[in-house]
């Protein structure tokens, strides 16, 4: 049985127009063909548990099939709506895609991350301060900043969060620059003085540091 709760089913049924026993604009033959492309015989007896209409077979499919299979079928249905624009079908939203992604076990795209935690997990994985190989004193400061950013996120203090995030990123990149000065100074993006030499690191802006860090030598920093 697919892990669909009451709200999930309500959202999906409204999107798929299942109130009158139908599913989108499928006929019997196109419904069978669609599911056949997904490796499912939707007119098999196992899917007639609740009755024989398309909507009832869809509900039976949700009850019988595994999460991954249901997630993949939902994803294909969403694509069908987007590309064919069946009459009367509402638009596919991030909340619909999120259901399919959760069931199929695919990585969560940032655009459909439902919470700050989802966003951070999908964007950064399990990255921790220890992964950056910082000096202990700097690591402690960065760790404290990250905790403060989390507090600001929960408090909806957007401006404070942006300022803290920017200054934290600047500190991380400046630490990377001072640890690998030759790599940063040789970058085409390094800010130059009047003589054409790279400016001292304290004179670099956050934008300078970010532009210079777009280098394959700094894969961890590019994820921060």
N, C-alpha and C positions, 0 to 999 in steps of 0.2 A: 504493500500500500504506500502510495506517495505521501510524503510529509506535507500535506496541504491542510492548513487550518481553515476555520470558517471564513475568515476575512479573505484569505487567498482565493478560496473558491468563489466567493461573492464577486471579487474583482474580476476574476477570469470569466465567470458566467456573463457578467455585464459586457465585458469586452467582446466576447464571442457570440453575443446575442442568443443565449441559450434559453431564454424565458419561454418561448413557444415550442420548444422541442427541436429547434433548428440549431445549426452551428454555422455562423456567417452565411455565405451564399452557396454553400456546398449542396450539390445534388447527391443522390445516392452513389452515382458512379464516380463523381469527382471526390467525394468523401473517401470512398474506398481507395481511389488512386492516390490521394494525399497520404493516407496512412500506409499504404503499400510502399511508398517511397521511404517511409520511416521504419520499414521492416515489421509492420503490424497489420494483421488481418482484422480490421475493426468490426467486421461482420461475423467474426467467429462467435460461437455460442457463449464463450466465457464473458463477452462484453455485452450480453443481453440480460445481465442479472437484474437490472432495474427497469427493463423495457426495451423497445426496439427503435425508438426515435434516435436521431443523431446526438441530441443533447444527453439522453440517458446512456447511450453507449460511451460518450465522452466521460461522464461521471463514473461509469463502471471501469473505464480505462484508468482513471485516476485511482480507483480503489485497488485495482489488480496489479498494475505495472509498477516497476521499480522506480525509485526517484530519478535516476539518470535518464531512463527512457522517457519518463514524463517530461523532464526538463528539456530534453532534446526536441520532443514533439511540440512543446509550447513555444520553444524558440523558432521552430519552423513555421508555426502558426502566426507568430508575430511578424516574421518576414513576409508571409503571405499577405497579411493585412497591409504592411507598408508598401509592398511592391504592386499589389493588384488593386488596393483601395476599394474593397467591396462596399457596395451601397449601404449606408447607415452605420458602418462600423466606426466606433470612436477611435481616436488616435492611440497608438501604443505608447505607454508612458514608462518612465524609469521604474516605477513600482511594479509594473508587469514584468519587465525584463529581470528585475531582481529576483522574482519568484523562480523563473527558469534557471537563472545562474545558480541560485542556492541549491536547487534540486540536482542540477547536472554536475555540480562540484567544480565548475570552472572558476578561475580567478575573477574577483569582483572588479569590474571596470570602475574607475573613479567616478564617472558620470552617474553611476547608479548606487554609489555607496550611500547607505541610508543613515549612517551616523558618523560622527567624527572618528570613532574607533575603526569603523569599516574603511573610511577614507585613509587613515594612517596605515592600516594594515595592508591595503591594496597598493598604496603608493610606496611605502618604505619597507614592507615585509617585517621581519623581526629585528631590524637594525637597532643596535644599542650604542651608547656612547663608547663602550669598551671596544667596539668594532673599529673605531677611528684611531686607535693607538695614540691617544693624547697623553700629555703629562698629567700626573695625578691632580695637581692643583687646577689645571684647566678643565679636566674632566669633571671635577666636582662642581665647578662653576656652571658648565654647560648643562649638567644634570639638573642643577637647581633651576636654571632658566627653562628647561623643558617642563619641569613640574609647574612652574609659574604659567607657562603657555597653556598647559592642560587646565589649570584653574580658570584662566581667562576664557577658554573655549566653553567650559561648562557654565560660566557666568554670562555668556554672550557679550563679553567685553571685546568687541571686534578690533577696535583701534589699538588697544593695549596688546592684543594678541599679535597684530601685524608688526607693531614696533618691536616687541620682544623677539618675534621670529626673525625679523630682519637683522637685529643686532646679534642674535645668536648665530645666524648664518655667516655674518661678517666676521665674527670671532673665529668660527671654524675655518673659513677660507684664509683668513690672515695667518692662522696657525699653520695651515698647509703651505702657504707661501713662504713663511720663514723657515719651514722645515725643508723645503725644496726650492731655494731661491733661484737657482740656475734655470729650472724648468719654467718658472713663472716669468722671470726677467726676459727669457728668450722668446716668449710667446708674442705673436704679432699683435695680440690684443693688449699687451702691457702698456700702460700710460707712459708717455715719453716727456722729457723736459725739452727745453729749447735746443739743447745740443744733440737730441736724438737718443739719449740714454734713458733707460727705465728709471722712473722716479722711485724714491725710497718707499718701502711698503707702507709706512704710516700715512703717506699722502695718497694712497689708493682709495678710491671709493668702493662701495659695495658692488656697484655695477662693473668697475674695473676687475674686481676679484672674481665676480661671476663669469665675466666674459673670458678671462684668462683660464678659468678652471674647466672650460669646455674642451677637455683634453682627455684622451684615452688613458693617461697616466693617473687620472683621479676618479676612477669609477665609483668609489664609495661616496665621495663628496658630491658627485652629480646626482645621487639619490637622496641627498639631504635637502 
